[in-house]
Amino acid sequence: MKYHPNIDNKIVDRINQSEEDGGVWLKDVSVGDTIFVKTKNTKYVIKKTEKGFKIEGNKIYCPNPTSCTINGSTWGASMLKIGFIGVGMHMEYYVEGHRGVTTTKIQSVSLPTHPRLGGAP
């Protein structure tokens, strides 16, 4: 494993571990694909459309499919892994009319069309 001289080795280890724990890179999601994300409190369904993503699952922010911007995932601090939804992390997204939403800890992520991440949680 190669470490960066300007980043603490513990941070690099955590970044690498996040990918081993499982997750989805948003750049790998095709139009028509559905991502299933289960957090401690909520089950989200995220669909990729021609115009971006639609999310549903949260009773307050997105009880029905709602256009959103997904920034990525965090460990609960200021460091964000942009464009990645990862197990053991907290997804960060925006829906119109609300400030950013940070979920509880992600327990599982699946993308049924992805060979390694098939099946809904």
N, C-alpha and C positions, 0 to 999 in steps of 0.2 A: 504494500500500500504506500502510495506516495503522498507525503504531507506537504502542505503549502507553507512557506516561511512566514506568511502574515496571518495565518489562521491557526488558532489553538488546535492541537492534535485531537483533543476530546470532541471538538465540534466536527472535525473531519470524520472521526469515527462514527459519530451520531448520524451524520448525513449518509454515510455509506450503509449503516445499519438500517436506516429507514427504508432503503430500497430492498434490502434483504427481507425485511419484515413484511413487505408487500405494499402495493399501491399502484396508482395509474398516473402516467404522464398524460396530461390533457392533449398534448400535441399528437399522441398516438390514437386518439379517439376520432372515429369517422362519423360523418353525418349519418344519422339514423341509429347510432349506437346508444345504449343505455348503460349507465354506471349505477350500481347499487352501493350505497354507503350506509353502514350501520354504525351509529355512535352510541355512547352510553345511554342517551335518552331518546334518540330519534332514528327512524329509517328514512333515508333520502333516496329519491329516484331522480337521476340527472340524465337528461336526454340531450344529445348533440343535434342541433338543427342547422339549417343553412345560415341562420343569422347568429349563431352562438350556442348558448346552453339554456335549458329550462330546468328548473329545480322544483321539487315538491317534497313535502314531508313535515316541515316545521309548521305547527298549528298557527303561529303568529305571523311569520314572515313569508311563508310560501305553502299555504294549505292546498293550493291548486298549482298546476304547472305555471311557473313564473319565470320570465326572462331574468337572467342573472349574469354576473361576472364572478368567476371563481379565480381568486388570486393564487391560491395554493394552500399549503399547510404549514403550521407552526407547532412548536412544542409548548406553546403557551406564553412565549416571551416575544421579543421584538424581531427575532430572526425568522424569516419566511422562506420556505422552499417553494419558489414560484413555479406554477404550472404543474404541481404534483399533489395528489391526494394520497396520503400515506397512513397506513395502520399505525396506531400508537400516537398519532399526531392530532391536531385540531384543524379542521378545514375552515378556511376563511373565504366568505363570499359576500357579494352585495346584491341586493334587489332594490328596484326603484322604490323610493319613498322611505327607505330605512338606511341607517348607518350600516357599517360593516357588521356582519354576523360571524362570530367565531363559535364553532360547535364544541360540544363536549368531545372527549377523546374518541377517536375512530377505532372501532373494534374490528371492522372488516370492510373490504372494498372488493367489488367484483365487476368485471366487464365481460359478460358472457361471450362476446365475439373474440375475445383475446385468448389465445391458446393456454396461457399460464394462469389466467384469472377467471376462467369460466365459472358459471353458476352464480345464482343470487344468494345473498347472505340469509 
